[in-house]
Amino acid sequence: MFGGAKIKINKQLLERVKKYAELAGFSSVDEFVEYALEKELSKLSGSDSEEEIKKKLKGLGYIS
């Protein structure tokens, strides 16, 4: 998984990810998670400063 790296994810979220990965036609949960992370990270690209990145993360609800 993820080039040998492991992450922890709660069971309920994992079940949702499995469901949507299958419905969306992804070949694996890993592929779906990688796609979702890339999509979210692309929202942050182009930021010039750490402060801008923090502002975007707050706007997305990831940090407070």
ZAKE-41689 format. One record per residue (C-alpha): residue number from 1; residue in three letters; y, z, x. Coordinates in nm, 4 decimals, padded with zeros to 6 digits. Example, Ala and Ser with C-alpha at 12.3 -4.5 7.8 and 13.67 -1.06 7.14 Angstrom:
// ZAKE-41689
<guti><resi>1</resi><resn>ALA</resn><py>-00.4500</py><pz>00.7800</pz><px>01.2300</px></guti>
<guti><resi>2</resi><resn>SER</resn><py>-00.1060</py><pz>00.7140</pz><px>01.3670</px></guti>
END
This chain:
// ZAKE-41689
<guti><resi>1</resi><resn>MET</resn><py>00.0000</py><pz>00.0000</pz><px>00.0000</px></guti>
<guti><resi>2</resi><resn>PHE</resn><py>00.3433</py><pz>-00.0973</pz><px>00.1356</px></guti>
<guti><resi>3</resi><resn>GLY</resn><py>00.2210</py><pz>-00.1829</pz><px>00.4836</px></guti>
<guti><resi>4</resi><resn>GLY</resn><py>00.0421</py><pz>00.1474</pz><px>00.5219</px></guti>
<guti><resi>5</resi><resn>ALA</resn><py>00.3232</py><pz>00.3691</pz><px>00.3925</px></guti>
<guti><resi>6</resi><resn>LYS</resn><py>00.2578</py><pz>00.5862</pz><px>00.0897</px></guti>
<guti><resi>7</resi><resn>ILE</resn><py>00.4896</py><pz>00.7162</pz><px>-00.1769</px></guti>
<guti><resi>8</resi><resn>LYS</resn><py>00.4338</py><pz>00.9764</pz><px>-00.4467</px></guti>
<guti><resi>9</resi><resn>ILE</resn><py>00.4959</py><pz>00.8805</pz><px>-00.8073</px></guti>
<guti><resi>10</resi><resn>ASN</resn><py>00.4197</py><pz>01.0826</pz><px>-01.1193</px></guti>
<guti><resi>11</resi><resn>LYS</resn><py>00.1226</py><pz>00.9745</pz><px>-01.3299</px></guti>
<guti><resi>12</resi><resn>GLN</resn><py>00.3227</py><pz>00.8799</pz><px>-01.6382</px></guti>
<guti><resi>13</resi><resn>LEU</resn><py>00.5494</py><pz>00.6482</pz><px>-01.4414</px></guti>
<guti><resi>14</resi><resn>LEU</resn><py>00.2520</py><pz>00.4972</pz><px>-01.2592</px></guti>
<guti><resi>15</resi><resn>GLU</resn><py>00.0850</py><pz>00.4161</pz><px>-01.5896</px></guti>
<guti><resi>16</resi><resn>ARG</resn><py>00.4035</py><pz>00.2452</pz><px>-01.7114</px></guti>
<guti><resi>17</resi><resn>VAL</resn><py>00.4288</py><pz>00.0496</pz><px>-01.3862</px></guti>
<guti><resi>18</resi><resn>LYS</resn><py>00.0655</py><pz>-00.0625</pz><px>-01.4180</px></guti>
<guti><resi>19</resi><resn>LYS</resn><py>00.1260</py><pz>-00.1759</pz><px>-01.7763</px></guti>
<guti><resi>20</resi><resn>TYR</resn><py>00.4409</py><pz>-00.3747</pz><px>-01.7017</px></guti>
<guti><resi>21</resi><resn>ALA</resn><py>00.3067</py><pz>-00.5202</pz><px>-01.3773</px></guti>
<guti><resi>22</resi><resn>GLU</resn><py>00.0121</py><pz>-00.6622</pz><px>-01.5688</px></guti>
<guti><resi>23</resi><resn>LEU</resn><py>00.2265</py><pz>-00.7863</pz><px>-01.8595</px></guti>
<guti><resi>24</resi><resn>ALA</resn><py>00.4693</py><pz>-00.9545</pz><px>-01.6202</px></guti>
<guti><resi>25</resi><resn>GLY</resn><py>00.1876</py><pz>-01.1299</pz><px>-01.4363</px></guti>
<guti><resi>26</resi><resn>PHE</resn><py>00.2149</py><pz>-00.9527</pz><px>-01.1022</px></guti>
<guti><resi>27</resi><resn>SER</resn><py>-00.1051</py><pz>-00.9560</pz><px>-00.8989</px></guti>
<guti><resi>28</resi><resn>SER</resn><py>-00.0804</py><pz>-00.5853</pz><px>-00.8185</px></guti>
<guti><resi>29</resi><resn>VAL</resn><py>00.1211</py><pz>-00.2702</pz><px>-00.8760</px></guti>
<guti><resi>30</resi><resn>ASP</resn><py>00.2389</py><pz>-00.2963</pz><px>-00.5146</px></guti>
<guti><resi>31</resi><resn>GLU</resn><py>00.3790</py><pz>-00.6437</pz><px>-00.5772</px></guti>
<guti><resi>32</resi><resn>PHE</resn><py>00.5658</py><pz>-00.5244</pz><px>-00.8875</px></guti>
<guti><resi>33</resi><resn>VAL</resn><py>00.7093</py><pz>-00.2164</pz><px>-00.7146</px></guti>
<guti><resi>34</resi><resn>GLU</resn><py>00.8195</py><pz>-00.4261</pz><px>-00.4174</px></guti>
<guti><resi>35</resi><resn>TYR</resn><py>00.9905</py><pz>-00.6714</pz><px>-00.6546</px></guti>
<guti><resi>36</resi><resn>ALA</resn><py>01.1653</py><pz>-00.3893</pz><px>-00.8432</px></guti>
<guti><resi>37</resi><resn>LEU</resn><py>01.2860</py><pz>-00.2237</pz><px>-00.5231</px></guti>
<guti><resi>38</resi><resn>GLU</resn><py>01.4147</py><pz>-00.5525</pz><px>-00.3832</px></guti>
<guti><resi>39</resi><resn>LYS</resn><py>01.6004</py><pz>-00.6166</pz><px>-00.7093</px></guti>
<guti><resi>40</resi><resn>GLU</resn><py>01.7687</py><pz>-00.2755</pz><px>-00.7007</px></guti>
<guti><resi>41</resi><resn>LEU</resn><py>01.8516</py><pz>-00.3024</pz><px>-00.3310</px></guti>
<guti><resi>42</resi><resn>SER</resn><py>02.0096</py><pz>-00.6436</pz><px>-00.3849</px></guti>
<guti><resi>43</resi><resn>LYS</resn><py>02.2596</py><pz>-00.4735</pz><px>-00.6149</px></guti>
<guti><resi>44</resi><resn>LEU</resn><py>02.3752</py><pz>-00.2726</pz><px>-00.3143</px></guti>
<guti><resi>45</resi><resn>SER</resn><py>02.3945</py><pz>-00.5599</pz><px>-00.0681</px></guti>
<guti><resi>46</resi><resn>GLY</resn><py>02.7341</py><pz>-00.6790</pz><px>00.0334</px></guti>
<guti><resi>47</resi><resn>SER</resn><py>02.8743</py><pz>-00.3271</pz><px>00.0429</px></guti>
<guti><resi>48</resi><resn>ASP</resn><py>03.0942</py><pz>-00.2831</pz><px>00.3465</px></guti>
<guti><resi>49</resi><resn>SER</resn><py>03.0927</py><pz>00.0933</pz><px>00.3770</px></guti>
<guti><resi>50</resi><resn>GLU</resn><py>02.8713</py><pz>00.3919</pz><px>00.3208</px></guti>
<guti><resi>51</resi><resn>GLU</resn><py>03.1231</py><pz>00.5166</pz><px>00.0645</px></guti>
<guti><resi>52</resi><resn>GLU</resn><py>03.0877</py><pz>00.1947</pz><px>-00.1395</px></guti>
<guti><resi>53</resi><resn>ILE</resn><py>02.7093</py><pz>00.2274</pz><px>-00.1331</px></guti>
<guti><resi>54</resi><resn>LYS</resn><py>02.7311</py><pz>00.5904</pz><px>-00.2511</px></guti>
<guti><resi>55</resi><resn>LYS</resn><py>02.9659</py><pz>00.4843</pz><px>-00.5308</px></guti>
<guti><resi>56</resi><resn>LYS</resn><py>02.7202</py><pz>00.2165</pz><px>-00.6466</px></guti>
<guti><resi>57</resi><resn>LEU</resn><py>02.4259</py><pz>00.4596</pz><px>-00.6307</px></guti>
<guti><resi>58</resi><resn>LYS</resn><py>02.6217</py><pz>00.7074</pz><px>-00.8431</px></guti>
<guti><resi>59</resi><resn>GLY</resn><py>02.7029</py><pz>00.4304</pz><px>-01.0897</px></guti>
<guti><resi>60</resi><resn>LEU</resn><py>02.3343</py><pz>00.3432</pz><px>-01.1151</px></guti>
<guti><resi>61</resi><resn>GLY</resn><py>02.2489</py><pz>00.7104</pz><px>-01.1731</px></guti>
<guti><resi>62</resi><resn>TYR</resn><py>02.0467</py><pz>00.7562</pz><px>-00.8552</px></guti>
<guti><resi>63</resi><resn>ILE</resn><py>02.2703</py><pz>01.0262</pz><px>-00.7072</px></guti>
<guti><resi>64</resi><resn>SER</resn><py>02.5215</py><pz>01.2676</pz><px>-00.8550</px></guti>
END
